[in-house]
């Protein structure tokens, strides 16, 4: 079996790319901003906040959860979602290091 394109990059590069890809849709950014504001909530509360249907919000929540940007805990028949701070810390560290290197180069 041949190598996939992901095999040509480091685990860290693949991890950062997965996190950033999950941020690549404005609805997901809006969901994250809402979760940041309310700390934790269920899907129906997000549906009330955004101009999206419940199945669409559920799909975006699934993508964010699969990427590790949010986590969910089961409460009865619902899932309560919140930000997964651990992976945001990874993004913050990555972009901080990136910015430091850019600042040192001062090119272009």
Secondary structure as the mmCIF struct_conf table of DSSP 4:
data_model
#
loop_
_struct_conf.conf_type_id
_struct_conf.id
_struct_conf.beg_label_comp_id
_struct_conf.beg_label_asym_id
_struct_conf.beg_label_seq_id
_struct_conf.end_label_comp_id
_struct_conf.end_label_asym_id
_struct_conf.end_label_seq_id
HELX_LH_PP_P HELX_LH_PP_P1 UNK A 2 UNK A 4
HELX_RH_3T_P HELX_RH_3T_P1 UNK A 5 UNK A 8
BEND BEND1 UNK A 9 UNK A 9
HELX_RH_AL_P HELX_RH_AL_P1 UNK A 11 UNK A 22
TURN_TY1_P TURN_TY1_P1 UNK A 23 UNK A 23
BEND BEND2 UNK A 25 UNK A 25
HELX_RH_AL_P HELX_RH_AL_P2 UNK A 26 UNK A 38
BEND BEND3 UNK A 39 UNK A 39
STRN STRN1 UNK A 40 UNK A 42
HELX_RH_AL_P HELX_RH_AL_P3 UNK A 43 UNK A 49
BEND BEND4 UNK A 50 UNK A 52
HELX_RH_AL_P HELX_RH_AL_P4 UNK A 54 UNK A 67
TURN_TY1_P TURN_TY1_P2 UNK A 68 UNK A 68
BEND BEND5 UNK A 69 UNK A 69
STRN STRN2 UNK A 70 UNK A 75
TURN_TY1_P TURN_TY1_P3 UNK A 76 UNK A 77
STRN STRN3 UNK A 78 UNK A 83
HELX_RH_AL_P HELX_RH_AL_P5 UNK A 85 UNK A 105
#
